[in-house]
Amino acid sequence: MHGSLKIQAGRYFSAATIVAALVSFAAPADAVDPRLCTQHADLVKQLGKKYGESVSASGFDGAGNFVQVFSSKTGSWTIAISTPGGQTCVISAGNDWQKEENEVPKPEVAS
């Protein structure tokens, strides 16, 4: 396994281990992987404590799920989905997160 892939695989499994340690209940049927689901507050606390990650972006998808990107200054990142009235599940994690600084174009005003 190449170095970068090995680091990413290790990062993903570390996040899964943290979440799995917190889970003491069954995941909803539509969850990605029950071992990667927990209560939102528990996930936020563990990502901050273990990886120094905090929310860097968030929004709602078309199904009404709340999607959050957590990232750290060291480049680690986690993407999680919270279902309405349900759990929060980690759907992806990795390294080398890069914040994009895109300027939003100003609307042109007709004169």
Backbone bond lengths (Angstrom), bond angles and torsions (degrees), N, CA, C in turn:
res aa  C-N    CA-C-N  psi(-1)  N-CA   C-N-CA  omega(-1)  CA-C   N-CA-C  phi
1 M - - - 1.447 - - 1.528 107.75 -
2 H 1.317 117.50 131.84 1.453 122.02 179.35 1.521 109.55 -64.41
3 G 1.343 117.50 156.24 1.453 123.04 -177.79 1.508 113.84 -54.41
4 S 1.340 117.89 -48.72 1.460 121.69 -178.04 1.525 111.34 -64.25
5 L 1.333 116.72 -42.06 1.461 120.34 179.11 1.519 110.80 -66.25
6 K 1.323 116.37 -37.79 1.456 120.90 -179.99 1.525 110.01 -64.90
7 I 1.324 117.76 -41.24 1.465 122.02 178.51 1.521 109.72 -64.35
8 Q 1.346 117.31 -45.51 1.462 120.50 -179.69 1.525 110.95 -63.75
9 A 1.314 117.54 -42.34 1.459 120.60 179.42 1.520 110.06 -63.47
10 G 1.326 116.60 -42.61 1.459 120.47 178.47 1.514 111.34 -63.96
11 R 1.314 117.47 -40.47 1.475 122.55 179.03 1.515 110.35 -63.23
12 Y 1.342 117.25 -44.44 1.460 121.49 -179.36 1.530 110.37 -62.94
13 F 1.323 116.26 -45.90 1.450 119.05 -178.35 1.521 112.11 -70.14
14 S 1.337 118.25 -29.86 1.462 120.93 174.74 1.516 110.50 -65.32
15 A 1.325 117.31 -43.75 1.472 120.94 177.47 1.521 109.60 -63.16
16 A 1.321 117.10 -41.08 1.461 120.93 179.83 1.525 110.42 -63.71
17 T 1.311 117.46 -38.91 1.457 121.61 179.67 1.519 111.21 -64.40
18 I 1.336 116.84 -42.59 1.469 120.70 178.20 1.517 109.98 -60.52
19 V 1.316 116.05 -50.21 1.460 119.90 -177.54 1.523 110.20 -65.77
20 A 1.312 117.66 -42.18 1.464 120.96 -179.33 1.527 110.70 -60.89
21 A 1.319 117.38 -35.84 1.456 121.09 179.17 1.529 111.58 -66.80
22 L 1.319 116.46 -26.55 1.461 120.71 -179.01 1.519 113.11 -86.34
23 V 1.320 117.13 -20.49 1.462 121.10 -172.49 1.529 110.09 -80.01
24 S 1.329 115.16 127.27 1.462 119.25 175.88 1.526 110.56 -132.47
25 F 1.320 116.09 21.88 1.454 121.84 -178.42 1.513 109.48 -147.25
26 A 1.329 116.59 164.64 1.468 121.06 -179.92 1.521 110.30 -75.60
27 A 1.304 116.16 147.10 1.464 122.09 178.00 1.514 109.85 -83.75
28 P 1.338 117.80 156.28 1.456 119.17 175.92 1.525 110.68 -63.36
29 A 1.330 115.94 156.65 1.470 121.16 -175.72 1.518 112.39 -58.55
30 D 1.336 118.16 -31.04 1.457 120.14 -176.86 1.527 113.44 -91.65
31 A 1.321 118.38 7.56 1.466 121.06 179.94 1.523 110.06 -69.29
32 V 1.316 115.72 150.83 1.451 121.67 -179.47 1.523 110.51 -63.65
33 D 1.302 118.48 -49.37 1.453 123.99 -179.34 1.528 107.39 -156.94
34 P 1.333 118.63 116.77 1.460 120.37 -174.98 1.524 114.07 -57.62
35 R 1.318 117.59 -25.48 1.463 119.26 179.55 1.516 111.97 -72.43
36 L 1.323 118.26 -12.38 1.456 121.80 -176.97 1.523 112.35 -108.01
37 C 1.340 118.08 16.49 1.460 121.61 -176.79 1.521 111.24 -117.08
38 T 1.323 115.43 145.15 1.462 122.03 177.88 1.518 108.78 -160.87
39 Q 1.302 117.16 -174.23 1.453 121.47 173.93 1.530 109.20 -73.42
40 H 1.314 116.50 145.04 1.463 122.16 -175.80 1.525 112.07 -55.29
41 A 1.315 117.80 -49.34 1.466 120.98 -177.44 1.526 111.97 -59.77
42 D 1.332 116.91 -37.90 1.467 120.58 179.35 1.525 110.91 -65.97
43 L 1.327 116.74 -41.73 1.458 120.45 -179.99 1.531 110.50 -64.85
44 V 1.328 116.88 -46.67 1.468 121.16 -179.99 1.526 110.18 -58.09
45 K 1.324 116.44 -44.95 1.468 121.25 -179.68 1.532 111.60 -62.11
46 Q 1.330 116.73 -46.36 1.462 120.30 -177.66 1.531 112.68 -69.09
47 L 1.327 117.61 -39.74 1.472 119.54 178.12 1.525 110.85 -64.47
48 G 1.320 117.11 -37.96 1.462 120.64 177.67 1.515 111.79 -67.94
49 K 1.312 116.07 -45.35 1.465 121.48 -177.09 1.527 112.32 -68.60
50 K 1.319 116.89 -47.48 1.473 121.17 -173.93 1.532 113.14 -80.75
51 Y 1.353 117.31 -39.04 1.464 120.38 -172.96 1.522 114.68 -119.49
52 G 1.324 117.79 -4.93 1.462 120.33 -177.52 1.523 111.96 70.83
53 E 1.332 116.56 24.97 1.468 120.97 -178.12 1.524 111.35 -90.47
54 S 1.314 114.62 145.06 1.460 121.99 173.11 1.523 107.55 -140.15
55 V 1.321 116.58 167.47 1.459 121.22 -177.44 1.526 109.73 -65.07
56 S 1.335 116.09 126.49 1.469 120.55 177.66 1.527 111.62 -115.60
57 A 1.330 117.45 -14.08 1.468 121.64 176.82 1.519 107.95 -161.69
58 S 1.339 116.42 151.97 1.459 119.89 178.03 1.523 110.08 -159.64
59 G 1.317 115.59 160.27 1.455 121.20 177.82 1.518 110.18 178.87
60 F 1.326 115.96 176.32 1.458 121.64 179.77 1.523 109.81 -105.70
61 D 1.335 115.97 139.04 1.462 119.54 175.42 1.530 109.25 -88.47
62 G 1.321 116.87 178.42 1.454 122.18 -176.57 1.519 114.36 -63.97
63 A 1.325 117.84 -20.20 1.463 121.75 -179.87 1.526 112.11 -92.75
64 G 1.340 116.94 2.29 1.460 120.70 179.82 1.513 114.29 86.43
65 N 1.328 117.56 8.50 1.463 121.39 176.44 1.527 109.54 -79.79
66 F 1.323 116.25 144.71 1.454 121.85 178.19 1.526 107.97 -91.58
67 V 1.328 117.29 118.84 1.459 123.11 -176.95 1.525 108.49 -107.08
68 Q 1.337 116.32 131.85 1.457 121.02 179.53 1.520 110.65 -129.88
69 V 1.329 114.86 142.36 1.452 122.32 171.81 1.524 106.34 -109.47
70 F 1.315 115.74 124.26 1.459 122.52 174.97 1.516 106.44 -105.82
71 S 1.319 118.24 138.42 1.458 120.16 177.34 1.523 109.26 -146.47
72 S 1.327 114.61 163.34 1.467 120.61 -179.76 1.521 109.54 -125.19
73 K 1.302 115.89 167.70 1.463 121.47 177.54 1.528 111.52 -67.54
74 T 1.343 117.36 -21.10 1.467 120.88 179.88 1.524 112.33 -85.90
75 G 1.353 117.38 -6.11 1.460 120.62 176.34 1.508 115.22 102.75
76 S 1.342 118.68 -4.27 1.467 118.79 176.36 1.520 108.70 -73.01
77 W 1.346 116.77 152.47 1.457 121.08 -179.22 1.517 110.70 -151.33
78 T 1.334 114.98 155.89 1.451 122.92 178.01 1.524 107.76 -143.19
79 I 1.325 117.13 138.72 1.462 121.57 173.88 1.525 106.85 -113.70
80 A 1.335 115.88 129.50 1.458 121.47 -178.18 1.521 110.25 -130.79
81 I 1.329 115.56 150.39 1.460 122.43 176.93 1.522 108.24 -121.86
82 S 1.342 115.42 132.45 1.460 121.47 174.58 1.526 107.37 -110.11
83 T 1.335 115.89 125.44 1.459 120.13 178.83 1.521 108.96 -84.53
84 P 1.331 117.92 151.01 1.466 120.11 179.20 1.536 110.69 -56.96
85 G 1.311 116.24 120.83 1.456 121.08 179.26 1.509 114.16 68.44
86 G 1.328 117.89 14.87 1.460 120.31 -175.55 1.504 113.82 -125.41
87 Q 1.295 114.68 -151.13 1.453 122.98 -176.66 1.523 111.76 -90.97
88 T 1.316 114.42 172.77 1.454 121.66 173.46 1.521 107.35 -110.89
89 C 1.336 116.12 130.15 1.465 121.49 -176.83 1.516 110.60 -121.86
90 V 1.332 116.15 134.43 1.463 122.27 174.65 1.518 107.08 -75.48
91 I 1.341 116.96 126.53 1.464 119.06 179.02 1.518 112.27 -109.44
92 S 1.348 116.68 -18.12 1.459 119.63 177.32 1.523 108.92 -165.36
93 A 1.334 115.76 154.77 1.463 121.59 177.64 1.516 108.34 -155.72
94 G 1.314 116.64 154.67 1.452 118.97 -179.61 1.520 112.63 -174.76
95 N 1.311 114.86 -160.46 1.467 123.13 -178.85 1.522 109.69 -128.52
96 D 1.312 115.50 173.43 1.467 123.62 175.90 1.520 113.69 67.69
97 W 1.345 117.68 33.76 1.465 121.30 175.46 1.516 108.14 -64.95
98 Q 1.324 116.16 134.85 1.462 121.73 179.48 1.510 108.98 -125.76
99 K 1.314 115.67 123.46 1.457 120.23 179.13 1.519 109.19 -78.99
100 E 1.310 115.95 127.22 1.464 121.98 178.40 1.522 108.98 -91.22
101 E 1.279 116.88 131.44 1.468 121.89 177.31 1.518 108.31 -109.10
102 N 1.324 115.92 86.78 1.453 121.22 179.97 1.522 109.10 -101.49
103 E 1.292 115.62 130.92 1.447 120.59 177.50 1.520 109.27 -80.47
104 V 1.316 116.56 130.31 1.456 121.03 178.35 1.511 107.80 -77.92
105 P 1.342 117.84 125.60 1.463 119.48 -179.15 1.532 110.96 -66.16
106 K 1.311 114.90 140.05 1.464 120.29 177.79 1.525 108.51 -81.04
107 P 1.347 116.00 139.68 1.458 118.44 179.93 1.534 110.32 -66.12
108 E 1.308 114.15 141.67 1.457 118.97 178.00 1.519 109.88 -80.08
109 V 1.306 116.48 137.76 1.452 121.34 179.57 1.520 107.73 -106.71
110 A 1.324 115.13 126.90 1.467 119.40 179.10 1.523 109.29 -68.66
111 S 1.319 115.61 137.79 1.472 118.36 179.41 1.493 111.85 -111.08
